[in-house]
Structures are given as structure tokens and as C-alpha cells.
Amino acid sequence: MSEERKWYVVRTAGGKEKKAKEYIEKEIEALGLGNYLTQVLIPTEKYYQVKNGKRVLSERIFYPGYLLVEAVMTGEIQHVIRNITYVAGFLSEGKDRVPVPVRESEINRIMGRVDELADQEEETVTPFIVGEAIKIIDGPFNGFEGNVEEILADKKKLKVMVKIFGRKTMLELNFAQVTKE
């Protein structure tokens, strides 16, 4: 096999990236073409969101409606992938619809981004700014409103000024206990 493996972009039905990946892998395995197509990748990123007052790690797809495949692009591989359920075709050019390989620099950027996010434990982005109006969504002061006075980013906490019984009181709260007003 003298041809070289390259990365190609496969278009899929929106929201069906995982199913398309599964179908491609099963079909390639069933036909014994594993030495031509080595990887099917759905680039994803991890992020945190607040659900029921708790900080939850979630995952989302970078490029909805697209997969990356590493393959030696033979006519047979093209035909097999194009005819799989939920696959709309390749990112291609010209009337012949020849699949265009993704530049190595672009793949390294995408792969680096995927690896970087897999290794990264927590985001260091501070979602609040001083003076911003917030609402407390968890804890004994649930439902109270106030303003951010200070941000303790290293501890992921905020110092918030709220009015309790008509008096201003300083509270220290976790990022997950508050939401933007």
C-alpha cells in the first residue's frame, strides 16, 4: 500500500454524528477495510454548566454536522462512506466531487485542541465581573439578589453584597451558587 493516509471531512445529518461514526466503523470492519480507514473522529470540547445548583461537566461537538476520517482515499472507501446512513458526503471540490484532504496544520490544530481540552481539568475563565448583578440560586440565601464586590478566581468564589432585612451584608459564594441577573 503505497498511498498515504490523510484526514478528510465527512458531512453528516445534524445531530447524527455519533450514529454516522458508529455505522462507518461497523461497515469498514464488516468489509475488512480497516487497513485503509484507521480513525473516525468527532472533535468535541468539554465545558461546565450549572444544573440544579451543581456544576456539571458537559461535552459539545466543535463542528456539528461533520466528522473527520483518517483514510487512504480509494474509490471503494469513498463509495462505502458515501452510501452509509446519515452521511451526506465528503467536503469536496469540482464536478467530480473529489474529497479534499485537510491540511496537516489544520488537523494538528484540531487534534491539539481536542487533546488540550481532554487534559484540561477545569476552565480558568471567570464568568463574572465586579459590579455585575447576580441572583443566588443555591444555599440558604436562595432567591436573594446582589452585586459582585470581589472575585476570588483561584477559589472559584465571589464576594457578593446582598440586602438582608434592609441591611447590606457581604456573602462569600461559589460560582455554582449564583447566576447572572
Stockholm file with secondary structure:
# STOCKHOLM 1.0

chainA/1-181         MSEERKWYVVRTAGGKEKKAKEYIEKEIEALGLGNYLTQVLIPTEKYYQVKNGKRVLSERIFYPGYLLVEAVMTGEIQHVIRNITYVAGFLSEGKDRVPVPVRESEINRIMGRVDELADQEEETVTPFIVGEAIKIIDGPFNGFEGNVEEILADKKKLKVMVKIFGRKTMLELNFAQVTKE
#=GR chainA/1-181 SS CCSCCEEEEEEECTTCHHHHHHHHHHHHHHHTCTTTEEEEECCEEEEEEEETTEEEEEEEESSTTEEEEEECCCHHHHHHHHTSTTEEEECEETTTTEECBCCHHHHHHHHHHHHHHHHCCSCCCCCCCTTCEEEECSSTTTTCEEEEEEEEGGGTEEEEEEEETTEEEEEEEEGGGEEEC
#=GC SS_cons         CCSCCEEEEEEECTTCHHHHHHHHHHHHHHHTCTTTEEEEECCEEEEEEEETTEEEEEEEESSTTEEEEEECCCHHHHHHHHTSTTEEEECEETTTTEECBCCHHHHHHHHHHHHHHHHCCSCCCCCCCTTCEEEECSSTTTTCEEEEEEEEGGGTEEEEEEEETTEEEEEEEEGGGEEEC
//
